Amino acid sequence: MKITFDVERIQEALANPELSGLDDVDLAVLSTCLELAGGSNQCVLIDDTRAPKKKRKPRPSRIKRSKRK
């Protein structure tokens, strides 16, 4: 997942937390994104949780005689 954000707005929100209206958790997430970006305005998060693949139904080993007719 790639997150693009405005670095200036995040720095402004972190500088004035009272004026930003964000709670502590939001500010912590923003500061983490800013650290991960390392100067750019993009943060790439790798999601390693994948949905399990659906199992296919096994093909019948033999065809019923009624369907062969």
CNS distance restraints for C-alpha pairs under 8 A (distance, minus, plus):
assign (resid   1 and name CA) (resid  44 and name CA) 6.04 0.50 0.50
assign (resid   1 and name CA) (resid  45 and name CA) 5.29 0.50 0.50
assign (resid   1 and name CA) (resid  46 and name CA) 6.14 0.50 0.50
assign (resid   1 and name CA) (resid  47 and name CA) 6.85 0.50 0.50
assign (resid   2 and name CA) (resid  42 and name CA) 7.06 0.50 0.50
assign (resid   2 and name CA) (resid  43 and name CA) 6.03 0.50 0.50
assign (resid   2 and name CA) (resid  44 and name CA) 4.57 0.50 0.50
assign (resid   2 and name CA) (resid  45 and name CA) 6.19 0.50 0.50
assign (resid   3 and name CA) (resid  42 and name CA) 5.79 0.50 0.50
assign (resid   3 and name CA) (resid  43 and name CA) 5.21 0.50 0.50
assign (resid   3 and name CA) (resid  44 and name CA) 6.19 0.50 0.50
assign (resid   3 and name CA) (resid  45 and name CA) 7.67 0.50 0.50
assign (resid   4 and name CA) (resid  41 and name CA) 5.96 0.50 0.50
assign (resid   4 and name CA) (resid  42 and name CA) 4.57 0.50 0.50
assign (resid   4 and name CA) (resid  43 and name CA) 6.42 0.50 0.50
assign (resid   5 and name CA) (resid  41 and name CA) 5.67 0.50 0.50
assign (resid   5 and name CA) (resid  42 and name CA) 6.41 0.50 0.50
assign (resid   6 and name CA) (resid  10 and name CA) 6.49 0.50 0.50
assign (resid   6 and name CA) (resid  41 and name CA) 6.27 0.50 0.50
assign (resid   7 and name CA) (resid  11 and name CA) 6.18 0.50 0.50
assign (resid   7 and name CA) (resid  34 and name CA) 7.22 0.50 0.50
assign (resid   7 and name CA) (resid  40 and name CA) 7.93 0.50 0.50
assign (resid   7 and name CA) (resid  41 and name CA) 5.87 0.50 0.50
assign (resid   8 and name CA) (resid  12 and name CA) 6.09 0.50 0.50
assign (resid   9 and name CA) (resid  13 and name CA) 6.13 0.50 0.50
assign (resid  10 and name CA) (resid  14 and name CA) 6.13 0.50 0.50
assign (resid  10 and name CA) (resid  30 and name CA) 6.54 0.50 0.50
assign (resid  10 and name CA) (resid  31 and name CA) 7.70 0.50 0.50
assign (resid  10 and name CA) (resid  34 and name CA) 7.67 0.50 0.50
assign (resid  11 and name CA) (resid  15 and name CA) 6.04 0.50 0.50
assign (resid  12 and name CA) (resid  16 and name CA) 6.28 0.50 0.50
assign (resid  13 and name CA) (resid  17 and name CA) 5.58 0.50 0.50
assign (resid  13 and name CA) (resid  19 and name CA) 7.48 0.50 0.50
assign (resid  13 and name CA) (resid  20 and name CA) 5.23 0.50 0.50
assign (resid  13 and name CA) (resid  27 and name CA) 7.76 0.50 0.50
assign (resid  14 and name CA) (resid  27 and name CA) 6.62 0.50 0.50
assign (resid  14 and name CA) (resid  31 and name CA) 7.42 0.50 0.50
assign (resid  16 and name CA) (resid  20 and name CA) 6.33 0.50 0.50
assign (resid  17 and name CA) (resid  21 and name CA) 6.85 0.50 0.50
assign (resid  17 and name CA) (resid  22 and name CA) 6.77 0.50 0.50
assign (resid  17 and name CA) (resid  27 and name CA) 7.66 0.50 0.50
assign (resid  18 and name CA) (resid  22 and name CA) 7.68 0.50 0.50
assign (resid  22 and name CA) (resid  26 and name CA) 5.88 0.50 0.50
assign (resid  22 and name CA) (resid  27 and name CA) 6.47 0.50 0.50
assign (resid  23 and name CA) (resid  27 and name CA) 6.37 0.50 0.50
assign (resid  24 and name CA) (resid  28 and name CA) 6.10 0.50 0.50
assign (resid  25 and name CA) (resid  29 and name CA) 6.24 0.50 0.50
assign (resid  26 and name CA) (resid  30 and name CA) 6.21 0.50 0.50
assign (resid  27 and name CA) (resid  31 and name CA) 6.14 0.50 0.50
assign (resid  28 and name CA) (resid  32 and name CA) 6.16 0.50 0.50
assign (resid  29 and name CA) (resid  33 and name CA) 6.20 0.50 0.50
assign (resid  30 and name CA) (resid  34 and name CA) 6.19 0.50 0.50
assign (resid  31 and name CA) (resid  35 and name CA) 6.22 0.50 0.50
assign (resid  32 and name CA) (resid  36 and name CA) 6.14 0.50 0.50
assign (resid  33 and name CA) (resid  37 and name CA) 6.08 0.50 0.50
assign (resid  33 and name CA) (resid  43 and name CA) 6.27 0.50 0.50
assign (resid  34 and name CA) (resid  38 and name CA) 6.60 0.50 0.50
assign (resid  34 and name CA) (resid  39 and name CA) 7.56 0.50 0.50
assign (resid  34 and name CA) (resid  43 and name CA) 7.83 0.50 0.50
assign (resid  35 and name CA) (resid  39 and name CA) 8.00 0.50 0.50
assign (resid  36 and name CA) (resid  43 and name CA) 6.05 0.50 0.50
assign (resid  37 and name CA) (resid  41 and name CA) 6.27 0.50 0.50
assign (resid  37 and name CA) (resid  42 and name CA) 5.59 0.50 0.50
assign (resid  37 and name CA) (resid  43 and name CA) 4.81 0.50 0.50
assign (resid  37 and name CA) (resid  44 and name CA) 7.82 0.50 0.50
assign (resid  63 and name CA) (resid  67 and name CA) 7.02 0.50 0.50
assign (resid  63 and name CA) (resid  68 and name CA) 7.26 0.50 0.50
assign (resid  64 and name CA) (resid  68 and name CA) 6.84 0.50 0.50
assign (resid  65 and name CA) (resid  69 and name CA) 7.06 0.50 0.50
